[in-house]
């Protein structure tokens, strides 16, 4: 069995987004729009934090999977390819986290 990657997940989300909302949770989320998908992403983020705080490894793994899946759905709806995120991460790793944070514009 080959290793599963975030690129694989991105591809699967894109395929399922084109299915009927009656047949696919992904298609249902996409059809509901970015607001609904983003709210679901937020719920999964909170559940991931709770699992991390409770130090429940199995729950943290499951919630992290849910979080990554819902992030891919949100990115799909926004038309942002995973590669853009990876390039931003690569750019940021060229400097320390403190330097990167200090270079961000203040709002």
Secondary structure, 3 states (H helix, E strand, C coil): CCCCCHHHHHHHHHHHHCCCCCCCHHHHHHHHCHHHHHHHHHHHHHHHHHHHHHCCHHHHHHHHHHHHHHHHHHHHHHCCCHHHHHHHHHHHCCCCHHHHHHCCCCC
